[in-house]
Amino acid sequence: MSAPALILVLGMTGPTAVAADEADAKSILKSMSDYIASQDAVSFGYDASLEVITKDDQRLALVSSGTVSLNRPGNIHTTRSGGFADTETFFDGKTLTLLGKTANMYVQVDAPGSIDDLIDTMKTKLDRSPPAAHLLLSDSYDQMMQGVTDVKDLGSGVIGGVECDFLAFRTDEVDWQIWIAHGDRPYPCRYVVTSKDIAGGPQYSIQFNNWMTGSDAETGGFVFENTTSATQIDAADLAGKMSELPGHFKTGE
């Protein structure tokens, strides 16, 4: 089907069908949120891409891969490896540790509470979050639907050989898309966020693999052990030492 024909088909959808699609999309997203929140143990791998736009309007993608494992209510371990960063996060329900392997430095902050509390602490105190953090929240549906002005159920797609529901959402600041596995395990397979505030529309995307729950999940490693004699630094000195961006990249306006 040509692009004009596709646009014509989408444009001819009536208001009743649009309302039904919106309701279906919300129901599917809510099912995913409820499913993830109900799992005491979860583990998965991921491949992520963070796009940046240069002052010359060149689009560049910084890619990384890693793993996440968690035990509710208050244990999580993450890894992230890329061309510019190699980090691990440890959380045992009391203390958060962020380890930069390349720099062999780590930061520790007291953060007693749940995984929800941890995600908030990481955003407010360290200006960073675990991969796809809001998908792991106990109320992820409510958080993700904040500010949503448009909802579409776009049918099916296949991610990593898994048939998925393909949903699209819009807010004033971003457009985002999510692919959710069919069946009684509605886990996210792919998630893409496109900025509407930055010229060029850079995207953040994350694709999941090896999604496991319950006794099949790979859990452990929640307590930090300083096996490499890493140097501890203050959270206030973290900026620039374990950055998402290469050292020669400078943030613009």
C-alpha positions in Angstrom: 0.0 0.0 0.0 1.4 3.4 -0.9 1.9 6.1 1.7 -1.0 8.3 0.3 -3.3 5.3 0.4 -2.3 4.5 3.9 -3.0 8.0 5.0 -6.4 7.9 3.2 -7.3 4.6 5.0 -6.3 6.1 8.4 -8.2 9.3 7.7 -11.4 7.5 6.7 -11.7 5.8 10.2 -15.0 6.8 11.7 -15.5 8.3 15.2 -17.0 5.0 16.5 -14.1 3.0 15.4 -11.6 5.5 16.8 -13.3 5.4 20.2 -13.2 1.6 20.2 -9.6 1.5 19.2 -8.7 4.0 22.0 -10.6 1.9 24.5 -8.8 -1.2 23.3 -5.4 0.4 23.4 -6.0 1.7 27.0 -7.2 -1.8 28.1 -4.1 -3.5 26.6 -1.7 -1.0 28.2 -3.5 -1.4 31.6 -3.2 -5.2 31.3 0.6 -4.8 30.8 0.8 -2.5 33.8 -1.2 -4.8 36.0 0.8 -7.9 34.8 4.2 -6.3 35.5 3.1 -4.9 38.9 1.8 -8.4 39.9 5.2 -10.1 39.4 7.4 -10.4 42.4 10.4 -11.4 40.4 11.3 -10.1 36.9 14.4 -10.2 34.7 15.1 -9.2 31.1 17.8 -8.0 28.7 17.6 -4.9 26.6 19.1 -3.0 23.7 18.7 0.7 23.8 19.3 3.7 21.5 19.5 7.3 22.6 19.5 9.8 19.7 21.2 13.2 19.8 21.0 16.0 17.3 24.2 17.9 16.6 24.4 21.7 16.0 24.7 20.8 12.3 21.4 18.9 12.5 23.0 15.5 12.2 21.1 12.7 14.0 23.4 10.3 16.0 22.4 7.2 17.9 24.2 6.2 21.1 23.5 2.5 21.6 23.9 0.3 24.7 22.8 -3.1 26.0 22.2 -4.5 29.5 20.1 -6.5 31.9 17.6 -5.8 34.7 16.6 -8.1 37.5 14.3 -7.2 40.4 12.5 -8.7 43.4 9.7 -6.7 44.8 9.2 -4.8 46.9 12.7 -3.4 47.2 15.6 -5.2 45.3 16.9 -4.3 41.8 20.1 -4.9 39.9 20.9 -3.4 36.5 23.8 -3.3 34.0 24.4 -1.1 31.0 27.3 -1.4 28.6 27.9 0.8 25.6 30.7 2.5 23.7 30.9 5.3 26.3 29.7 3.8 29.6 29.8 0.6 31.6 27.7 0.9 34.7 25.9 -1.2 37.3 23.1 -0.3 39.7 22.6 -2.2 43.0 19.6 -1.7 45.4 18.9 -3.9 48.4 15.9 -2.0 49.8 18.1 0.3 51.9 21.1 1.5 49.9 21.5 2.5 46.3 24.9 2.0 44.7 25.8 3.3 41.2 29.1 1.8 40.0 31.0 3.2 37.0 33.2 0.3 35.9 35.4 2.2 33.4 36.2 5.0 36.0 36.2 2.4 38.8 34.2 4.8 41.0 30.9 4.4 42.8 28.3 6.5 44.5 26.1 5.4 47.4 23.0 7.0 48.8 20.6 6.0 51.5 17.3 5.1 49.8 15.1 3.0 52.0 11.9 1.9 50.4 10.4 0.2 47.4 11.4 0.1 43.8 8.9 2.9 43.2 10.7 5.0 45.8 14.1 4.1 44.4 13.1 5.3 40.9 12.0 8.7 42.4 15.2 8.9 44.4 17.4 8.3 41.3 15.6 11.0 39.3 15.7 13.6 42.0 19.1 12.9 43.6 21.2 11.5 40.7 19.3 12.8 37.6 19.1 9.3 36.1 16.8 6.3 36.1 17.0 2.5 35.5 16.3 1.4 31.9 12.6 1.9 31.1 12.0 2.8 34.7 8.4 3.9 34.5 7.4 0.5 32.9 8.5 -1.1 36.2 6.4 1.1 38.5 3.5 -0.4 40.4 1.2 2.2 38.8 2.9 2.4 35.4 -0.5 2.9 33.6 -1.4 6.0 35.5 2.1 7.4 35.1 2.3 6.7 31.4 -1.2 8.1 30.7 -0.4 11.5 32.2 -0.8 14.2 29.6 -1.9 11.8 26.9 -4.0 13.6 24.3 -4.3 10.9 21.5 -4.4 7.1 21.6 -4.2 4.6 18.7 -4.4 0.9 18.5 -2.4 0.1 15.3 -3.0 -3.6 15.2 -0.2 -6.2 15.4 3.5 -6.2 14.9 6.3 -8.7 15.5 9.3 -8.0 17.7 12.0 -10.6 18.1 9.6 -13.3 16.8 6.9 -12.4 19.3 3.5 -11.2 18.0 2.6 -7.9 19.7 -0.1 -5.3 20.0 1.1 -2.1 18.5 -0.1 1.1 20.3 0.7 4.8 19.8 0.2 7.7 22.2 0.7 11.4 22.0 1.3 14.2 24.6 2.2 17.8 24.1 5.9 17.0 24.7 6.4 13.6 23.2 5.0 10.9 21.0 5.5 7.3 22.2 4.9 3.9 20.9 4.8 0.5 22.6 4.6 -3.1 21.4 3.1 -5.5 24.0 3.2 -9.3 23.7 0.0 -11.2 22.9 -1.3 -13.8 25.4 -1.5 -14.1 29.1 2.0 -12.6 29.6 1.5 -9.1 28.2 5.1 -7.8 28.7 6.6 -4.9 26.7 8.7 -5.9 23.7 9.7 -2.5 22.4 9.2 1.1 23.5 10.0 4.3 21.6 9.7 7.9 22.7 10.1 10.8 20.2 10.7 14.3 21.4 8.5 17.1 20.0 10.4 19.9 21.8 13.7 19.3 20.1 14.3 20.1 16.4 14.8 16.9 14.5 12.7 14.8 16.8 15.3 12.6 18.5 14.1 9.3 19.8 14.9 7.0 22.7 14.1 3.4 22.0 14.5 0.2 24.0 13.9 -3.3 22.9 13.5 -6.1 25.4 14.6 -9.7 25.2 14.6 -12.8 27.4 11.7 -11.5 29.6 11.3 -13.8 32.6 9.1 -13.8 35.7 8.6 -15.8 38.9 11.0 -18.8 39.4 12.3 -18.4 35.9 13.6 -14.9 36.5 17.3 -14.4 37.1 17.5 -12.6 40.4 20.4 -11.7 42.7 23.3 -9.4 42.9 21.3 -6.7 44.7 24.0 -6.0 47.3 27.1 -4.1 46.2 30.5 -5.7 46.9 33.5 -3.6 46.2 35.5 -6.3 44.5 37.5 -3.9 42.3 38.6 -1.5 45.1 36.6 1.2 43.4 36.8 4.8 44.7 33.7 6.2 46.4 32.7 9.7 45.4 29.9 12.0 46.6 26.7 12.2 44.7 27.4 15.9 44.2 30.5 14.9 42.2 28.7 12.4 39.9 28.0 14.8 37.1 30.2 14.1 34.1 31.8 11.0 35.6 29.2 8.4 34.6 27.5 10.3 31.9 25.1 9.0 29.2 27.1 11.0 26.7 30.7 10.7 25.5 33.1 13.2 27.1 33.6 15.1 23.9 29.8 15.7 23.6 28.6 19.0 25.0 25.0 19.7 25.9 23.5 22.6 23.9 20.6 24.9 24.7 
